[in-house]
């Protein structure tokens, strides 16, 4: 990783098309940056990028949902729970900016879903 030091109003060039300017240096650790890039170059804060990646994974997982949505089918319900656990786990991993309380609640949701799967699997016909 290249580490550079810049003062207010100084810039960094990336290739021929991207310029990053230090717009403001606030008290503490906050720095405001201005980014000039072509419209075809996506520019996102990392936490937004990670959420978008997780969102893409959500859509790929949703394609794997079983087509038999019968509420009386324990196997289908268990598979839905498995998918939900995976999605909750992705949110926990991808959203590093999620507060501790939210992360705790998502972890709790995973535990409840795991318990539901155990109960559903016990109900499966032999």
Secondary structure in CASP SS format (residue, H / E / C, confidence):
PFRMAT SS
TARGET T0000
AUTHOR 0000-0000-0000
METHOD secondary structure of the structure
MODEL  1
X C 1.00
X C 1.00
X C 1.00
X C 1.00
X C 1.00
X C 1.00
X C 1.00
X C 1.00
X C 1.00
X C 1.00
X E 1.00
X E 1.00
X E 1.00
X E 1.00
X C 1.00
X C 1.00
X C 1.00
X E 1.00
X E 1.00
X E 1.00
X E 1.00
X E 1.00
X E 1.00
X E 1.00
X E 1.00
X C 1.00
X C 1.00
X C 1.00
X C 1.00
X C 1.00
X E 1.00
X E 1.00
X E 1.00
X E 1.00
X E 1.00
X E 1.00
X C 1.00
X C 1.00
X C 1.00
X C 1.00
X C 1.00
X C 1.00
X C 1.00
X C 1.00
X C 1.00
X H 1.00
X H 1.00
X H 1.00
X H 1.00
X H 1.00
X H 1.00
X H 1.00
X H 1.00
X H 1.00
X H 1.00
X H 1.00
X H 1.00
X H 1.00
X H 1.00
X H 1.00
X H 1.00
X H 1.00
X C 1.00
X C 1.00
X C 1.00
X C 1.00
X C 1.00
X C 1.00
X C 1.00
X C 1.00
X C 1.00
X C 1.00
X C 1.00
X H 1.00
X H 1.00
X H 1.00
X H 1.00
X H 1.00
X H 1.00
X H 1.00
X H 1.00
X H 1.00
X H 1.00
X H 1.00
X H 1.00
X H 1.00
X H 1.00
X H 1.00
X H 1.00
X H 1.00
X H 1.00
X H 1.00
X H 1.00
X H 1.00
X C 1.00
X C 1.00
X C 1.00
X C 1.00
X C 1.00
X H 1.00
X H 1.00
X H 1.00
X H 1.00
X H 1.00
X H 1.00
X H 1.00
X H 1.00
X H 1.00
X H 1.00
X H 1.00
X H 1.00
X H 1.00
X H 1.00
X H 1.00
X H 1.00
X H 1.00
X H 1.00
X H 1.00
X H 1.00
X H 1.00
X H 1.00
X H 1.00
X H 1.00
X C 1.00
X C 1.00
X C 1.00
END
